Amino acid sequence: MDILPFSYDRYLWVILAVITGWLVFDAFFVVKQQSAGVVQRFGRFVRVAHPGLNAKIPLIERVSGHVSLRVDQLEVSVETKTEDNVFVHLTVSVQYLVRQDKVYEAFYKLRDSDAQITSYVYDVVRARVPRMKLDDVFEKKDEIADAVESELSITMNAFGYDIVKALVTDIEPDAKVKAAMNEINAAQRLRVAASEKGEAERILRVKAAEAEAQSKALQGKGIADQRRAIVDGLRESVNDFRDSVPGATTQDVMTLVLMTQYFDTLKEIGAASETNTILLPHSPSGLADIAGQVREAIIGAAQVPGAAPRREEVSA
């Protein structure tokens, strides 16, 4: 078996090929969309690499880092007290991004952007909320958000950041204060409900009284009309009976009418299945006494001075 002679030239070419390939590979790098690459040469800033394929000098230049150009959001929870000494927790959401023309400032001037923004949010909120009452904090939360946005925009612009929007997304008072507010609100609503209920009952009672008055008025008018019709009917019956039966007097006719009504009343009472009416002992012979009593009452009323004559006597 023959052993091939060792060749240093061959290994040297292999090493050179590997080094050359690595240098070529190291000369190119990719930057993702909506981001920027920071290129340094021996530790000194050289340029900003934009999205896509970029080239650099191998072993001399390197990509120190990448900066995101997308909108980011930071939520800051702040505890503070109001003018009426109520502690509340406010959640402030800050939306920000790095300006494309100030990638250098954002990368080198500011070490921790989140900590910087959080500090300014604390400062603004704790400067404004203690001058407001608790109810005003809920009503003027937009003013607090605008103040945070204005203060951050001025400060963070020097570091290459734009503040897109600041929002107060949550206001949470102390649990005991919140329960007390709910009780006050519930009591107010119950008071309003009681007032409305009383007004409704008053209206119902007024309407019921008006309806009852109208009902009684109509009932009285109906009774008057009924009695008037009965009187007119009796007068016509008396006149017809007296003309039809020779020798019949008005007293005879009234006695016959009273007996007829008396027996009609007994018939109506007896027709009811359930009645509480008590009938006293009587006999048909007592009808003459009843008729006499009615007749005497009519005659006595006619003898009263100033009394109007009866319609029966006038018609007779």
C-alpha positions as CSV (number, residue, x, y, z in Angstrom):
1,M,0.0,0.0,0.0
2,D,1.5,3.3,-1.1
3,I,1.3,6.4,1.2
4,L,0.7,9.7,-0.5
5,P,3.4,12.3,0.3
6,F,2.3,15.1,2.7
7,S,1.7,18.4,0.8
8,Y,1.8,21.7,2.7
9,D,0.6,23.6,-0.4
10,R,-2.6,21.7,-0.5
11,Y,-3.5,22.5,3.1
12,L,-2.5,26.1,2.7
13,W,-4.9,26.5,-0.2
14,V,-7.7,24.9,1.8
15,I,-7.1,27.3,4.8
16,L,-7.0,30.3,2.4
17,A,-10.3,29.2,0.8
18,V,-12.0,28.9,4.2
19,I,-10.7,32.3,5.3
20,T,-11.8,33.9,2.1
21,G,-15.2,32.4,2.3
22,W,-15.7,33.6,5.9
23,L,-14.5,37.1,5.0
24,V,-17.0,37.2,2.1
25,F,-19.8,35.9,4.2
26,D,-18.9,38.4,7.0
27,A,-19.0,41.3,4.6
28,F,-22.8,41.2,4.1
29,F,-25.6,41.4,6.7
30,V,-29.4,41.8,6.5
31,V,-31.5,44.4,8.3
32,K,-35.2,43.6,8.8
33,Q,-38.1,45.8,7.8
34,Q,-39.1,48.6,10.2
35,S,-35.7,48.5,11.9
36,A,-32.2,50.1,11.5
37,G,-28.7,48.7,12.0
38,V,-26.0,50.7,13.7
39,V,-22.5,50.1,12.0
40,Q,-19.3,50.9,13.9
41,R,-15.7,50.9,12.8
42,F,-13.2,50.2,15.6
43,G,-15.9,51.2,18.1
44,R,-16.8,54.4,16.4
45,F,-20.2,55.1,14.8
46,V,-20.0,55.1,11.0
47,R,-23.5,54.9,9.5
48,V,-27.1,53.6,9.9
49,A,-27.9,50.5,7.8
50,H,-31.4,50.5,6.3
51,P,-33.7,47.5,5.8
52,G,-32.4,44.9,3.2
53,L,-29.0,43.5,2.3
54,N,-26.0,45.7,3.4
55,A,-22.2,45.4,3.2
56,K,-19.5,46.2,5.6
57,I,-15.7,45.9,5.7
58,P,-14.9,42.5,7.3
59,L,-12.8,42.6,10.6
60,I,-13.0,46.4,10.5
61,E,-16.6,47.2,10.7
62,R,-19.3,45.5,12.7
63,V,-23.0,45.8,13.4
64,S,-23.3,47.1,17.0
65,G,-27.0,46.7,17.3
66,H,-30.5,47.1,15.8
67,V,-33.1,49.7,16.6
68,S,-36.8,49.0,16.1
69,L,-38.8,51.7,14.2
70,R,-42.2,50.3,15.0
71,V,-44.6,51.9,17.4
72,D,-44.2,50.5,20.9
73,Q,-46.4,50.8,23.9
74,L,-45.5,51.2,27.6
75,E,-48.0,50.9,30.4
76,V,-47.2,52.8,33.6
77,S,-49.1,52.3,36.8
78,V,-49.0,55.3,39.2
79,E,-50.3,55.5,42.7
80,T,-51.1,59.0,43.9
81,K,-53.7,60.9,46.0
82,T,-56.3,63.5,45.1
83,E,-57.1,66.8,46.6
84,D,-59.7,65.2,48.8
85,N,-57.1,62.8,50.2
86,V,-58.2,59.7,48.2
87,F,-55.5,57.3,46.9
88,V,-56.0,56.2,43.4
89,H,-54.1,54.0,40.9
90,L,-53.9,55.4,37.4
91,T,-52.7,53.3,34.4
92,V,-51.2,55.4,31.7
93,S,-50.4,53.9,28.3
94,V,-47.7,55.7,26.3
95,Q,-47.2,54.9,22.6
96,Y,-43.9,55.9,21.1
97,L,-41.5,55.2,18.2
98,V,-37.9,56.0,17.1
99,R,-37.6,58.6,14.4
100,Q,-35.8,57.3,11.3
101,D,-33.6,60.5,11.1
102,K,-32.6,60.2,14.8
103,V,-31.5,56.5,15.1
104,Y,-28.1,57.7,16.4
105,E,-29.6,59.7,19.3
106,A,-32.0,56.9,20.2
107,F,-29.2,54.3,20.3
108,Y,-26.4,56.2,22.0
109,K,-28.0,59.0,24.1
110,L,-30.6,57.0,26.0
111,R,-29.7,53.8,27.7
112,D,-33.2,52.7,28.9
113,S,-36.1,54.4,27.2
114,D,-38.8,52.6,29.2
115,A,-37.3,53.8,32.5
116,Q,-37.0,57.4,31.2
117,I,-40.6,57.5,30.0
118,T,-41.8,55.9,33.3
119,S,-40.1,58.6,35.3
120,Y,-41.7,61.4,33.4
121,V,-45.1,59.8,33.6
122,Y,-44.7,59.6,37.4
123,D,-43.7,63.2,37.6
124,V,-46.5,64.6,35.5
125,V,-49.3,62.5,37.1
126,R,-48.2,63.2,40.7
127,A,-48.0,66.9,39.9
128,R,-51.5,67.3,38.5
129,V,-53.7,64.7,40.2
130,P,-53.1,66.0,43.8
131,R,-54.7,69.3,42.6
132,M,-58.0,67.5,41.5
133,K,-60.8,66.0,43.4
134,L,-61.7,62.4,42.8
135,D,-64.7,63.1,40.6
136,D,-62.6,65.5,38.6
137,V,-60.0,62.9,38.0
138,F,-62.6,60.7,36.2
139,E,-64.0,63.7,34.3
140,K,-60.7,65.2,33.3
141,K,-58.6,62.1,32.5
142,D,-58.1,63.4,29.0
143,E,-56.4,66.5,30.4
144,I,-54.0,64.3,32.4
145,A,-53.2,62.3,29.2
146,D,-52.6,65.4,27.2
147,A,-50.3,66.8,29.9
148,V,-48.3,63.5,29.9
149,E,-48.1,63.5,26.1
150,S,-47.0,67.2,25.9
151,E,-44.3,66.8,28.5
152,L,-42.9,63.6,27.0
153,S,-42.9,65.0,23.5
154,I,-40.7,67.9,24.5
155,T,-38.3,65.7,26.5
156,M,-38.1,62.5,24.4
157,N,-37.6,64.4,21.1
158,A,-34.1,65.2,22.1
159,F,-33.4,61.5,22.4
160,G,-34.8,60.6,19.0
161,Y,-38.3,59.5,20.1
162,D,-41.7,60.6,19.0
163,I,-44.6,60.3,21.4
164,V,-47.6,59.1,19.3
165,K,-50.3,59.1,22.1
166,A,-50.7,59.0,25.8
167,L,-53.9,57.5,27.3
168,V,-55.2,57.1,30.8
169,T,-56.7,53.7,30.5
170,D,-57.7,52.9,34.0
171,I,-58.5,54.8,37.3
172,E,-58.9,52.6,40.3
173,P,-59.7,54.2,43.7
174,D,-59.1,52.5,47.0
175,A,-61.5,49.5,47.6
176,K,-63.2,51.2,50.6
177,V,-63.7,54.4,48.7
178,K,-65.0,52.6,45.7
179,A,-67.5,50.7,47.9
180,A,-68.6,54.0,49.5
181,M,-69.1,55.6,46.1
182,N,-71.3,52.7,45.0
183,E,-73.4,53.0,48.2
184,I,-73.9,56.7,47.6
185,N,-74.9,56.1,44.0
186,A,-77.3,53.4,45.1
187,A,-78.8,55.6,47.8
188,Q,-79.3,58.4,45.2
189,R,-81.0,56.0,42.8
190,L,-83.3,54.6,45.5
191,R,-84.3,58.2,46.5
192,V,-85.1,59.0,42.9
193,A,-87.0,55.7,42.6
194,A,-89.0,56.4,45.7
195,S,-89.8,59.9,44.5
196,E,-91.0,58.6,41.2
197,K,-93.0,55.9,42.8
198,G,-94.7,58.4,45.1
199,E,-95.5,60.6,42.1
200,A,-96.9,57.7,40.3
201,E,-99.1,56.7,43.2
202,R,-100.3,60.3,43.6
203,I,-101.3,60.4,39.9
204,L,-103.1,57.1,40.2
205,R,-105.0,58.3,43.2
206,V,-105.9,61.6,41.5
207,K,-107.1,59.7,38.4
208,A,-109.0,57.2,40.5
209,A,-110.7,60.1,42.4
210,E,-111.6,61.8,39.2
211,A,-112.9,58.6,37.7
212,E,-115.0,58.0,40.9
213,A,-116.4,61.5,40.8
214,Q,-117.3,61.2,37.1
215,S,-118.8,57.8,37.9
216,K,-120.9,59.1,40.7
217,A,-122.0,62.1,38.6
218,L,-123.0,59.8,35.8
219,Q,-124.7,57.4,38.3
220,G,-126.7,60.3,39.8
221,K,-127.7,61.5,36.4
222,G,-128.8,58.0,35.5
223,I,-130.8,57.6,38.7
224,A,-132.5,61.0,38.1
225,D,-133.3,60.0,34.5
226,Q,-134.6,56.7,35.7
227,R,-136.8,58.3,38.3
228,R,-138.0,60.9,35.7
229,A,-138.9,58.1,33.3
230,I,-140.7,56.2,36.1
231,V,-142.7,59.2,37.0
232,D,-143.6,59.9,33.3
233,G,-144.5,56.3,32.8
234,L,-146.7,56.2,36.0
235,R,-148.4,59.4,34.9
236,E,-149.2,58.0,31.5
237,S,-150.3,54.7,33.1
238,V,-152.6,56.5,35.5
239,N,-154.2,58.6,32.8
240,D,-154.7,55.6,30.5
241,F,-156.1,53.4,33.3
242,R,-158.5,56.1,34.4
243,D,-159.7,56.7,30.9
244,S,-160.0,53.0,30.1
245,V,-161.8,51.9,33.4
246,P,-164.9,54.0,34.1
247,G,-165.2,55.0,37.8
248,A,-161.5,54.3,38.6
249,T,-159.8,56.9,40.7
250,T,-156.2,57.9,41.0
251,Q,-156.0,56.2,44.4
252,D,-157.1,52.9,42.9
253,V,-154.4,53.1,40.2
254,M,-151.6,54.0,42.6
255,T,-152.6,51.0,44.9
256,L,-152.5,48.7,41.9
257,V,-149.0,50.1,40.8
258,L,-147.6,49.7,44.3
259,M,-148.8,46.1,44.6
260,T,-147.2,45.3,41.2
261,Q,-143.9,46.8,42.2
262,Y,-144.0,45.1,45.6
263,F,-144.4,41.6,44.0
264,D,-141.8,42.4,41.3
265,T,-139.4,43.2,44.2
266,L,-140.1,40.0,45.9
267,K,-139.6,38.1,42.6
268,E,-136.2,39.7,42.1
269,I,-135.0,38.9,45.6
270,G,-136.1,35.3,45.3
271,A,-134.5,34.9,42.0
272,A,-131.0,35.4,43.4
273,S,-129.2,32.3,44.5
274,E,-127.1,34.0,47.2
275,T,-128.7,36.9,49.1
276,N,-128.4,38.5,52.6
277,T,-131.8,40.1,52.5
278,I,-134.0,39.4,55.5
279,L,-137.8,39.3,54.9
280,L,-140.0,40.4,57.9
281,P,-143.4,38.6,58.4
282,H,-146.1,40.3,56.5
283,S,-149.4,39.6,54.8
284,P,-151.1,40.8,51.6
285,S,-153.6,42.7,53.8
286,G,-150.7,45.0,54.9
287,L,-150.5,46.5,51.4
288,A,-153.4,48.8,52.1
289,D,-151.5,50.2,55.0
290,I,-148.4,50.7,52.9
291,A,-150.4,52.3,50.2
292,G,-152.1,54.5,52.8
293,Q,-148.7,55.6,54.2
294,V,-147.4,56.5,50.8
295,R,-150.5,58.4,49.9
296,E,-150.5,60.3,53.2
297,A,-146.8,61.3,52.6
298,I,-147.7,62.6,49.1
299,I,-150.7,64.6,50.5
300,G,-148.6,66.0,53.3
301,A,-145.8,67.1,51.0
302,A,-148.4,68.9,48.8
303,Q,-149.7,70.9,51.8
304,V,-146.3,72.3,52.6
305,P,-146.3,76.1,51.9
306,G,-144.5,76.9,48.6
307,A,-144.5,73.3,47.4
308,A,-145.0,72.8,43.7
309,P,-148.2,71.0,42.7
310,R,-147.8,67.4,41.8
311,R,-147.5,66.6,38.1
312,E,-150.3,64.0,38.4
313,E,-152.7,66.6,39.8
314,V,-151.7,69.1,37.1
315,S,-152.2,66.5,34.4
316,A,-155.5,65.4,35.9
